[in-house]
Amino acid sequence: MLAVVGILPKEVELLVNALKPKLEVFEVMKRPAWRGLIGDNEILISCGCVGKVETACLAQKLIDQFKISGLILIGAAGALKDDITFGTLIAGTEYIEYDFTPRINVDLILQPSQVCFTQFMESGDFVYGTIASGDRFVSSEAMAKEIYESTSAICVDMDSAAAAKVCVENGKDFLALKVIVDVVGSKAVEQYIENHPKFGMKPAMVLAEFLTNNFMFCG
């Protein structure tokens, strides 16, 4: 079974509607959840995690309770360079916490297995690269520059690295599929407000279309 987690309920709505049949509607950690089939794929969907801690908790709960084989995190992100247009889909290949500075020497770059997502990642018009995560909304050009120079990431969000860490520790495949709705900096908030309603559902739309027509095997 594959799990798909969105940050906001609207971001998973198209996937929930694509469940045919919808086998179960319930709650996980007081968050809405749905289980059903999209094409030949058994899919578990949930949403409602803000920040790294909530995302990690929900990801671990889904792994423990439902024995999922892989997890896809969908949602919005902010571009670290202004040459990436709004609506661009980012498929993460590496993940890093930009606000984590450990005292011991550890490998900060997370590279989860993505074997079961290979066909999907090759099927779409995605930009591939590193996603940097932190528990803040980055709203200054100076901070954006610092994050880019220290991580070489394409974009920032508040959750991908946390979910990636949980999946790495549990030996589960992981992919963050994010859509760019703002460019990190002083205009990020107004851009997010304007662009999220336009593009926020795009990851779910692309994923639902693929799952309807293809079998995604996660062994």
C-alpha positions in Angstrom: 0.0 0.0 0.0 1.2 3.5 -0.9 0.6 6.5 1.4 0.1 10.0 0.1 0.2 12.9 2.6 -0.8 16.5 1.8 -0.2 19.5 4.0 -3.7 21.1 3.4 -6.9 19.3 2.8 -7.4 21.1 -0.6 -4.1 19.6 -1.8 -5.3 16.0 -1.5 -8.9 16.6 -2.6 -8.4 15.4 -6.2 -6.8 12.2 -5.0 -9.6 11.5 -2.6 -12.1 12.0 -5.4 -10.1 9.6 -7.6 -10.5 6.8 -5.1 -12.8 4.3 -6.8 -13.9 2.6 -4.8 -13.4 4.5 -1.5 -13.1 1.7 0.9 -12.6 3.5 4.2 -12.9 7.0 5.8 -11.4 7.4 9.2 -9.0 9.5 11.3 -5.2 9.1 12.0 -3.8 11.1 14.8 -7.0 13.3 14.7 -6.4 13.9 11.0 -8.7 12.9 8.1 -7.7 9.7 6.2 -9.1 7.8 3.3 -8.2 4.4 1.9 -9.2 3.0 -1.5 -8.1 2.2 -5.0 -6.9 4.5 -7.8 -6.6 2.3 -10.8 -5.0 -0.9 -9.5 -3.2 0.9 -6.7 -4.2 0.7 -3.0 -3.8 4.2 -1.7 -3.9 5.6 1.8 -4.4 9.4 1.9 -4.1 11.8 4.8 -3.3 15.5 5.4 -3.0 18.2 8.0 0.7 18.3 9.1 2.4 21.7 9.5 6.1 21.7 10.2 8.7 19.0 10.6 7.5 17.5 13.9 3.9 17.0 12.9 5.0 15.6 9.5 7.5 13.1 11.1 4.8 12.0 13.6 2.2 11.4 10.9 4.7 9.6 8.6 5.8 7.3 11.4 2.2 6.5 12.4 1.3 5.5 8.9 4.3 3.3 8.6 3.6 1.6 12.0 -0.1 1.2 11.7 -0.6 0.4 8.1 2.7 -1.1 7.0 3.0 1.1 4.0 5.7 0.4 1.4 6.2 4.0 0.3 5.2 7.5 1.0 4.6 10.5 -1.3 4.4 14.0 0.3 2.6 16.6 -1.8 2.1 20.3 -1.4 3.6 23.7 -2.1 7.1 25.1 -1.9 9.0 28.3 -2.4 11.7 28.6 -5.1 15.1 29.7 -4.0 15.9 31.2 -7.5 13.6 33.4 -9.5 14.2 31.6 -12.7 11.8 28.8 -11.6 8.2 29.7 -12.7 5.1 29.4 -10.6 3.4 26.1 -11.2 6.6 24.2 -11.7 6.6 20.7 -10.2 9.6 19.7 -8.2 10.4 16.1 -7.6 12.8 15.9 -4.7 15.9 13.6 -5.1 17.7 14.7 -1.9 16.5 16.4 1.2 18.1 18.5 3.9 17.1 20.4 7.1 18.5 23.9 6.6 17.7 24.9 10.2 19.4 21.8 11.8 23.0 22.3 12.9 24.1 19.2 14.8 27.1 19.2 17.2 28.3 15.8 15.9 29.4 14.9 12.4 26.4 13.4 10.7 25.4 13.1 7.1 22.9 16.0 6.6 21.9 15.0 3.1 19.0 12.5 3.1 18.8 10.3 0.0 15.8 7.9 0.5 15.1 5.0 -1.8 12.9 6.0 -4.7 12.8 2.7 -6.6 9.0 2.4 -6.7 8.6 5.9 -8.0 11.0 5.6 -10.9 8.4 5.2 -13.6 6.3 8.1 -12.2 9.3 10.4 -12.0 10.2 9.6 -15.6 6.7 10.2 -16.8 6.2 13.9 -16.0 7.6 17.3 -16.7 9.4 17.7 -13.3 12.4 19.6 -12.1 14.6 17.3 -10.0 16.9 18.3 -7.1 17.3 19.0 -3.4 14.5 20.3 -1.2 15.5 22.1 1.9 13.1 22.1 4.9 12.8 24.2 8.0 10.3 25.3 10.6 9.8 28.8 9.3 8.4 30.8 6.4 11.4 32.3 4.7 10.5 35.9 3.9 13.8 37.7 3.3 16.2 37.7 0.4 19.2 37.4 2.8 17.9 34.3 4.4 17.0 32.8 1.0 20.6 33.5 -0.2 22.0 31.9 2.9 19.9 28.7 2.5 20.7 28.4 -1.2 24.5 28.9 -0.7 24.6 26.3 2.1 22.3 23.7 0.6 22.2 24.2 -3.2 18.5 23.4 -2.9 16.0 24.2 -5.6 13.3 25.2 -3.1 12.2 25.3 0.5 9.3 23.9 2.5 8.5 23.0 6.1 8.1 19.2 5.9 9.9 17.2 3.2 13.2 16.5 5.0 11.3 15.3 8.1 9.3 12.8 6.1 12.4 11.7 4.2 14.3 11.1 7.5 11.5 8.9 8.8 11.3 6.9 5.6 15.1 6.5 5.5 15.1 5.2 9.1 12.3 2.8 8.4 13.6 1.6 5.0 10.6 3.0 3.0 10.6 4.6 -0.4 9.9 8.3 -0.3 9.2 11.2 -2.8 8.3 14.8 -2.2 6.3 16.2 -5.1 6.0 19.9 -4.6 4.6 22.8 -6.7 6.3 26.2 -6.7 3.8 29.0 -5.6 6.3 31.7 -4.5 9.9 32.8 -4.7 11.4 33.0 -1.3 11.9 36.6 -0.2 10.0 39.7 0.8 7.2 39.0 -1.7 6.7 35.4 -0.8 3.6 35.8 1.4 1.6 37.7 -1.2 2.8 35.4 -4.0 1.7 32.4 -1.9 -1.8 33.9 -1.3 -2.2 34.6 -5.0 -0.7 31.4 -6.5 -1.6 28.6 -4.1 -5.3 28.6 -5.2 -4.1 28.3 -8.8 -1.4 25.7 -8.5 -1.7 24.0 -5.1 -3.7 21.1 -6.4 -1.3 20.3 -9.3 0.7 17.6 -7.6 -2.5 15.7 -6.7 -3.8 16.1 -10.3 -0.6 14.7 -11.9 -0.3 11.9 -9.4 -4.0 10.9 -9.7 -3.7 10.7 -13.5 -0.6 8.5 -13.3 -2.1 6.1 -10.7 -5.3 5.8 -12.7 -3.4 4.5 -15.7 -0.3 2.8 -14.2 0.5 0.3 -11.4 3.1 1.7 -8.9 4.8 -1.3 -7.4 6.4 -0.7 -4.0 7.8 -4.0 -2.7 
